[in-house]
Each structure stands twice: as structure tokens, then as C-alpha cells.
Amino acid sequence: MISGGRVGFLLLHGLGGTPVEVRYLAFGLARQGYTVHCPLLAGHGGGIGCTSGTGWRDWYASVEAAHDELLKVCDVVIVGGLSAGSILALELALNRPRQVHGVTLYAPTLWPDGWSVPWYAALFKLVWTPKLARWFRFVEREPYGIKDERVRSYILRALAIADSADSEIPGYDGTTMLELKWLVKRVKKRLHEVTQPVLICHSRDDDQSDVRNAFWLQRRLGGIVDTCILDDSYHMVTVDRQRGLVLDRTHRFAAWLESRHAQPARVQPARVPAERQRQEAAE
């Protein structure tokens, strides 16, 4: 956790990823004075296969534990997530509406339907049992959700996958995708109950999650939604070419939210009973 002020951010990485994915955003927000926590989700950080022994409830338990830590030092908490992490952020907002004051969704993924997603991913819509799910494997490939080649090279080195074995390439097996599918189904049913303000940042050219995901969410969320459509990034909007814009929009959203919670509640004038009003008028 990066210590800061009484407004905190809980930032969640994507499926099969690590906190490296949100590091730029985390340090940028910390420089603005926010407290930031970027936990590693249960079963993550070890490449393909590491998540197979865990499910969405395990990942979500990591989120709640990190949220509990943040609540000890913050009065206002904003939860944000990248890709599948955004779905976990929405789950937390639904389960703890009074303790989550805002939500930031970066390339939210309800359906992996971007232009670089392999064709067989569409068949996974028919899969609802672990037995069938085991036949699938989702391996990330070029451009790894990053348009900027220099940043892509840096991220690959940071994740220790450049020139490495296939088992260490970012990705996940079919059972992990099935767990995400169950979580998405659960969250979609209650989207209208998310009444906290929400910021969505999504690229028009997202290679893994079409921008339709963002528009679908925008229409169904129950509160104020601010949507930022990027035009020079791919899926990993928190590290790609327009990461500075994403950071700026996130900071502006947080500043607005902080001022909103700092405003004192309006005091309503006391209502005088009608009988008393008539008595005072007669006197």
C-alpha cells in the first residue's frame, strides 16, 4: 500500500495478470496525494495454470481483504479495475455500497470479443461446465493489448516473459475463463443497483474487449456514468499510449468525488405545524 491522504484507491489487475498492469496509474495517483492499494489476486502471478486452482470467490476474497485494509486509513474509497478486474470492482460496489464511494472501470470486459481474440473464443459461449472448459486455453499474443511497442517491450520484461517458456506467457485456462463467466453473469443481473458514480475508460480499438462492452455498461449502470473513449490505445489502457489521459481523467473524477463528499449536508428548515401557524397569525 502507498500511503497518502484520506481518499484511497483500490486498483485491481486483470485476469491472469499482476499489479504491474496498474503500476503507472498507482504511482501517478500517489503523487496526487491519494492512498493507493494494488493487491495481487489469489492464484495470480505465475502464468498459465496458476489460476486453475482458484475461482472468482477466491479472487474476490482478495479484493475484500484489500478493501478492509484501505478502510482503516481512508474515509472515501474508489475501487478501480482493469479488464476482468473491473468486474470484481463492480462486485465490491454491489456488496459494499456504503463503503465504496466511486468506481473506475478500465477496458471493462464482459465479453472477450476484441479483434485479436482467437476465433474459438466465440465457442466458449456454449460452455457452462468445468469438464468442457478444460478443453480451452486462452494465451495472450501480440500485441498483448498494448499499441505502444516500446511500452509493450517494457511490460513483457517486467512480467518476465520475454524469451521465456510458453508456460509463463500471460493467459489462463478454460476453467478460469468459466469462473469469470459466472462472475460476469452474477454482476450483470444487478448492474442497475450500482448507484455510485462510475468512470469508464475504454479504447475504440481495443484488441481484446470491443468498445461495445463500455456502451453496454453505460446504459445499464444505476448512477452517474462518465465515459472516456480513447483513440490511440489498445486494451491495456492503464499502460498504453494514452495512459497519461487515463490518469488525468481518473484524478479529475476523484477530485470531483472528494469535493462531493466534503460538502456539508443541507439543513432543511423546520416545518411548523399548520395549527401553530394559524395561532401565531391570530396573535
Residue, then its C-alpha position, 0 to 999 in steps of 0.5 A: m500500500i502507498s500511503g497518502g491522504r484520506v481518499g484511497f484507491l483500490l486498483l485491481h489487475g486483470l485476469g491472469g495478470t499482476p499489479v504491474e498492469v496498474r503500476y503507472l496509474a498507482f504511482g501517478l495517483a500517489r503523487q496526487g496525494y491519494t492512498v493507493h492499494c494494488p493487491l495481487l489476486a489469489g492464484h495470480g502471478g505465475g502464468i498459465g495454470c496458476t489460476s486453475g486452482t482458484g475461482w472468482r470467490d477466491w479472487y474476490a476474497s482478495v479484493e475484500a481483504a484489500h478493501d478492509e485494509l484501505l478502510k482503516v486509513c481512508d474515509v472515501v474509497i474508489v475501487g478501480g479495475l482493469s479488464a476482468g478486474s473491473i468486474l470484481a470492482l463492480e462486485l465490491a460496489l454491489n456488496r459494499p455500497r456504503q463503503v465504496h464511494g466511486v468506481t473506475l472501470y478500465a477496458p471493462t470486459l464482459w465479453p472477450d470479443g476484441w479483434s485479436v481474440p482467437w476465433y474459438a473464443a466465440l465457442f466458449k459461449l456454449v460452455w457452462t461446465p468445468k469438464l468442457a472448459r478444460w478443453f480451452r486455453f486462452v494465451e495472450r499474443e501480440p500485441y498483448g493489448i498494448k499499441d505502444e511497442r516500446v511500452r509493450s517491450y517494457i511490460l513483457r520484461a517486467l512480467a518476465i516473459a520475454d524469451s521465456a517458456d510458453s508456460e509463463i506467457p500471460g493467459y489462463d485456462g478454460t476453467t478460469m475463463l468459466e469462473l469469470k463467466w459466472l462472475v460476469k453473469r452474477v454482476k450483470k443481473r444487478l448492474h442497475e443497483v450500482t448507484q455510485p458514480v462510475l468512470i469508464c475508460h475504454s479504447r475504440d480499438d481495443d484488441q481484446s474487449d470491443v468498445r461495445n462492452a463500455f456502451w453496454l455498461q453505460r446504459r445499464l449502470g444505476g448512477i452517474v456514468d462518465t465515459c472516456i473513449l480513447d483513440d490511440s490505445y489498445h486494451m491495456v489502457t492503464v499502460d498504453r499510449q494514452r495512459g497519461l489521459v487515463l490518469d488525468r481523467t481518473h484524478r479529475f473524477a476523484a477530485w470531483l468525488e472528494s469535493r462531493h463528499a466534503q460538502p456539508a449536508r443541507v439543513q432543511p428548515a423546520r416545518v411548523p405545524a399548520e395549527r401553530q401557524r394559524q395561532e401565531a397569525a391570530e396573535 
